[in-house]
Amino acid sequence: MHPMHMHGGSFQIVAEDGHMLPQPITKDTVQVAPGETYDLVFNAWAPPGSVYPFHCHILAHLMNPGQTGEEMGGLITLIEYAK
């Protein structure tokens, strides 16, 4: 399981496993199990060029083998709001 979290605000879950939801669900963290998929939508409120980190909340999942707590890797991506 991976509790995936986005910094900078909340998002809406609009579909689970390829199926649209009747109503979007607003969250800032979504629990993702192996084989699951979610379609997320969010409004970028910061100026263009801003970056929103999206990562697993389990610290050990943010590091690749051999990395220390000061280095990032693993389950993290950066969403850049288009310039």
MDTraj code that builds the backbone (N, CA, C; nanometers):
import mdtraj as md
import numpy as np

residues = "MET HIS PRO MET HIS MET HIS GLY GLY SER PHE GLN ILE VAL ALA GLU ASP GLY HIS MET LEU PRO GLN PRO ILE THR LYS ASP THR VAL GLN VAL ALA PRO GLY GLU THR TYR ASP LEU VAL PHE ASN ALA TRP ALA PRO PRO GLY SER VAL TYR PRO PHE HIS CYS HIS ILE LEU ALA HIS LEU MET ASN PRO GLY GLN THR GLY GLU GLU MET GLY GLY LEU ILE THR LEU ILE GLU TYR ALA LYS".split()
xyz = np.array([
    [0.0846, -0.1186, 0.0000],
    [0.0000, 0.0000, 0.0000],
    [0.0887, 0.1244, 0.0000],
    [0.0424, 0.2264, -0.0690],
    [0.1146, 0.3529, -0.0759],
    [0.0178, 0.4682, -0.0532],
    [0.0308, 0.5387, 0.0600],
    [-0.0502, 0.6585, 0.0810],
    [0.0121, 0.7748, 0.0023],
    [-0.0391, 0.7998, -0.1173],
    [0.0166, 0.9016, -0.2067],
    [-0.0440, 1.0377, -0.1738],
    [0.0449, 1.1372, -0.1554],
    [0.0056, 1.2693, -0.1071],
    [0.0584, 1.3779, -0.2004],
    [-0.0241, 1.4808, -0.2232],
    [0.0197, 1.5940, -0.3042],
    [0.0310, 1.7181, -0.2168],
    [0.1459, 1.7844, -0.2253],
    [0.1659, 1.9100, -0.1521],
    [0.1001, 2.0240, -0.2287],
    [0.0536, 2.1214, -0.1565],
    [0.0023, 2.2422, -0.2200],
    [-0.1478, 2.2467, -0.2342],
    [-0.2178, 2.1485, -0.1834],
    [-0.3636, 2.1526, -0.1931],
    [-0.4223, 2.0147, -0.2097],
    [-0.5486, 2.0134, -0.2371],
    [-0.6185, 1.8859, -0.2514],
    [-0.6392, 1.8547, -0.3997],
    [-0.6856, 1.7341, -0.4255],
    [-0.7188, 1.6902, -0.5607],
    [-0.8529, 1.6202, -0.5543],
    [-0.9091, 1.5936, -0.6691],
    [-1.0335, 1.5177, -0.6760],
    [-1.0062, 1.3856, -0.7451],
    [-1.0546, 1.2793, -0.6832],
    [-1.0513, 1.1471, -0.7465],
    [-1.1755, 1.1399, -0.8339],
    [-1.1571, 1.1262, -0.9661],
    [-1.2705, 1.1239, -1.0585],
    [-1.2976, 0.9847, -1.1148],
    [-1.1988, 0.8930, -1.1031],
    [-1.2183, 0.7558, -1.1513],
    [-1.1295, 0.6615, -1.0710],
    [-1.1785, 0.5394, -1.0526],
    [-1.1027, 0.4322, -0.9874],
    [-1.0988, 0.3132, -1.0817],
    [-0.9786, 0.2611, -1.1065],
    [-0.9600, 0.1439, -1.1921],
    [-1.0299, 0.1583, -1.3274],
    [-1.0226, 0.2802, -1.3837],
    [-1.0788, 0.3046, -1.5156],
    [-1.2275, 0.3309, -1.5189],
    [-1.2921, 0.3382, -1.4035],
    [-1.4365, 0.3614, -1.3970],
    [-1.4641, 0.4973, -1.3330],
    [-1.5392, 0.5811, -1.4049],
    [-1.5740, 0.7123, -1.3526],
    [-1.6588, 0.6976, -1.2265],
    [-1.6338, 0.7836, -1.1303],
    [-1.7137, 0.7848, -1.0075],
    [-1.8388, 0.8697, -1.0299],
    [-1.9481, 0.8374, -0.9619],
    [-2.0692, 0.9189, -0.9760],
    [-2.0470, 1.0633, -0.9276],
    [-1.9641, 1.0784, -0.8240],
    [-1.9284, 1.2085, -0.7682],
    [-1.7789, 1.2072, -0.7391],
    [-1.7068, 1.3150, -0.7731],
    [-1.5647, 1.3211, -0.7363],
    [-1.5477, 1.3188, -0.5842],
    [-1.4348, 1.2662, -0.5390],
    [-1.4003, 1.2625, -0.3969],
    [-1.2796, 1.3537, -0.3777],
    [-1.2907, 1.4524, -0.2881],
    [-1.1819, 1.5461, -0.2631],
    [-1.0947, 1.4953, -0.1493],
    [-0.9619, 1.4889, -0.1750],
    [-0.8647, 1.4413, -0.0762],
    [-0.7311, 1.5095, -0.1006],
    [-0.6356, 1.4898, -0.0089],
    [-0.4968, 1.5303, -0.0350],
    [-0.4043, 1.4094, -0.0276],
    [-0.4612, 1.2928, 0.0071],
    [-0.3869, 1.1668, 0.0113],
    [-0.4798, 1.0563, -0.0379],
    [-0.4271, 0.9683, -0.1224],
    [-0.5045, 0.8537, -0.1700],
    [-0.4231, 0.7270, -0.1427],
    [-0.4874, 0.6277, -0.0839],
    [-0.4232, 0.5003, -0.0516],
    [-0.4280, 0.4114, -0.1755],
    [-0.3118, 0.3778, -0.2318],
    [-0.3051, 0.3002, -0.3554],
    [-0.2475, 0.1617, -0.3258],
    [-0.3232, 0.0591, -0.3616],
    [-0.2797, -0.0800, -0.3454],
    [-0.2251, -0.1304, -0.4792],
    [-0.1463, -0.2375, -0.4780],
    [-0.0950, -0.2924, -0.6033],
    [-0.2085, -0.3224, -0.7017],
    [-0.1918, -0.2802, -0.8258],
    [-0.2896, -0.3066, -0.9306],
    [-0.4013, -0.2035, -0.9399],
    [-0.4108, -0.1117, -0.8453],
    [-0.5162, -0.0103, -0.8508],
    [-0.4707, 0.1095, -0.9335],
    [-0.5680, 0.1777, -0.9937],
    [-0.5407, 0.3037, -1.0625],
    [-0.6440, 0.4067, -1.0194],
    [-0.6016, 0.5329, -1.0208],
    [-0.6896, 0.6445, -0.9878],
    [-0.6648, 0.7560, -1.0881],
    [-0.7709, 0.8222, -1.1298],
    [-0.7591, 0.9427, -1.2114],
    [-0.7841, 1.0602, -1.1187],
    [-0.6854, 1.1505, -1.1121],
    [-0.6918, 1.2649, -1.0219],
    [-0.6938, 1.3943, -1.1021],
    [-0.7651, 1.4929, -1.0495],
    [-0.7711, 1.6261, -1.1092],
    [-0.7436, 1.7257, -0.9973],
    [-0.6620, 1.8282, -1.0260],
    [-0.6428, 1.9332, -0.9254],
    [-0.6296, 2.0679, -0.9947],
    [-0.6607, 2.1728, -0.9205],
    [-0.6455, 2.3089, -0.9699],
    [-0.5128, 2.3631, -0.9201],
    [-0.4297, 2.4039, -1.0135],
    [-0.3000, 2.4629, -0.9785],
    [-0.3245, 2.6079, -0.9383],
    [-0.3098, 2.6360, -0.8104],
    [-0.3383, 2.7705, -0.7595],
    [-0.2144, 2.8608, -0.7596],
    [-0.0965, 2.8015, -0.7628],
    [0.0279, 2.8792, -0.7593],
    [0.0589, 2.9322, -0.9002],
    [0.1509, 3.0280, -0.9117],
    [0.1842, 3.0852, -1.0427],
    [0.2404, 2.9801, -1.1388],
    [0.2242, 3.0009, -1.2709],
    [0.2825, 2.9089, -1.3689],
    [0.4312, 2.8873, -1.3411],
    [0.4764, 2.7644, -1.3602],
    [0.6142, 2.7265, -1.3313],
    [0.6293, 2.6667, -1.1926],
    [0.5245, 2.6729, -1.1112],
    [0.5294, 2.6163, -0.9760],
    [0.5312, 2.4644, -0.9819],
    [0.5863, 2.4041, -0.8768],
    [0.6005, 2.2586, -0.8699],
    [0.5209, 2.2065, -0.7509],
    [0.4469, 2.0991, -0.7741],
    [0.3688, 2.0323, -0.6709],
    [0.4267, 1.8921, -0.6499],
    [0.4922, 1.8650, -0.5373],
    [0.5413, 1.7296, -0.5116],
    [0.4249, 1.6326, -0.4870],
    [0.4353, 1.5142, -0.5433],
    [0.3372, 1.4063, -0.5230],
    [0.4187, 1.2845, -0.4840],
    [0.3975, 1.2326, -0.3624],
    [0.4863, 1.1274, -0.3116],
    [0.4142, 1.0354, -0.2139],
    [0.4785, 0.9231, -0.1876],
    [0.4307, 0.8281, -0.0868],
    [0.4639, 0.8849, 0.0519],
    [0.3724, 0.8694, 0.1449],
    [0.3936, 0.9209, 0.2811],
    [0.4735, 0.8246, 0.3690],
    [0.5123, 0.7107, 0.3173],
    [0.5975, 0.6182, 0.3927],
    [0.7420, 0.6558, 0.3602],
    [0.8132, 0.7090, 0.4598],
    [0.9464, 0.7657, 0.4374],
    [1.0410, 0.6687, 0.3661],
    [1.0389, 0.5429, 0.4034],
    [1.1295, 0.4456, 0.3412],
    [1.1010, 0.4299, 0.1917],
    [0.9809, 0.4630, 0.1478],
    [0.9453, 0.4518, 0.0062],
    [0.9949, 0.5714, -0.0749],
    [1.0489, 0.6741, -0.0058],
    [1.1010, 0.7927, -0.0748],
    [1.2501, 0.7841, -0.1007],
    [1.3109, 0.6710, -0.0671],
    [1.4547, 0.6556, -0.0866],
    [1.4832, 0.5311, -0.1696],
    [1.5809, 0.5427, -0.2561],
    [1.6295, 0.4275, -0.3302],
    [1.7317, 0.3548, -0.2438],
    [1.7614, 0.2281, -0.2721],
    [1.8602, 0.1552, -0.1916],
    [1.9917, 0.2309, -0.1810],
    [2.0429, 0.2435, -0.0603],
    [2.1702, 0.3097, -0.0360],
    [2.1597, 0.4597, -0.0137],
    [2.0422, 0.5183, -0.0315],
    [2.0271, 0.6617, -0.0088],
    [2.0058, 0.6906, 0.1386],
    [2.0365, 0.8145, 0.1752],
    [2.0130, 0.8602, 0.3120],
    [1.8870, 0.9460, 0.3150],
    [1.8498, 0.9921, 0.4337],
    [1.7320, 1.0759, 0.4501],
    [1.7408, 1.2099, 0.3803],
    [1.8622, 1.2539, 0.3429],
    [1.8768, 1.3824, 0.2754],
    [1.8567, 1.3722, 0.1245],
    [1.8547, 1.2508, 0.0707],
    [1.8401, 1.2317, -0.0731],
    [1.6995, 1.1829, -0.1047],
    [1.6484, 1.2265, -0.2184],
    [1.5152, 1.1840, -0.2598],
    [1.5257, 1.0850, -0.3749],
    [1.4347, 0.9945, -0.3793],
    [1.4245, 0.8957, -0.4858],
    [1.3003, 0.8145, -0.4585],
    [1.2842, 0.7039, -0.5226],
    [1.1699, 0.6189, -0.4931],
    [1.0392, 0.6779, -0.5421],
    [0.9351, 0.6639, -0.4598],
    [0.7997, 0.7015, -0.5007],
    [0.7733, 0.8505, -0.4829],
    [0.8306, 0.9298, -0.5701],
    [0.8082, 1.0741, -0.5708],
    [0.8115, 1.1228, -0.7144],
    [0.7218, 1.2138, -0.7455],
    [0.7249, 1.2819, -0.8748],
    [0.6928, 1.4280, -0.8500],
    [0.7362, 1.5123, -0.9403],
    [0.7088, 1.6543, -0.9298],
    [0.6166, 1.6933, -1.0450],
    [0.5052, 1.7565, -1.0107],
    [0.4107, 1.8033, -1.1117],
    [0.4379, 1.9520, -1.1301],
    [0.4803, 1.9902, -1.2523],
    [0.5073, 2.1312, -1.2785],
    [0.3908, 2.1916, -1.3536],
    [0.3362, 2.2983, -1.2966],
    [0.2294, 2.3732, -1.3599],
    [0.2897, 2.4446, -1.4804],
    [0.2342, 2.4237, -1.5995],
    [0.2919, 2.4761, -1.7247],
    [0.3185, 2.6255, -1.7189],
    [0.4320, 2.6644, -1.7767],
    [0.4710, 2.8058, -1.7814],
    [0.3984, 2.8764, -1.8940],
])
top = md.Topology()
chain = top.add_chain()
for i, resn in enumerate(residues, 1):
    res = top.add_residue(resn, chain, resSeq=i)
    for name in ("N", "CA", "C"):
        top.add_atom(name, md.element.get_by_symbol(name[0]), res)
traj = md.Trajectory(xyz[None], top)
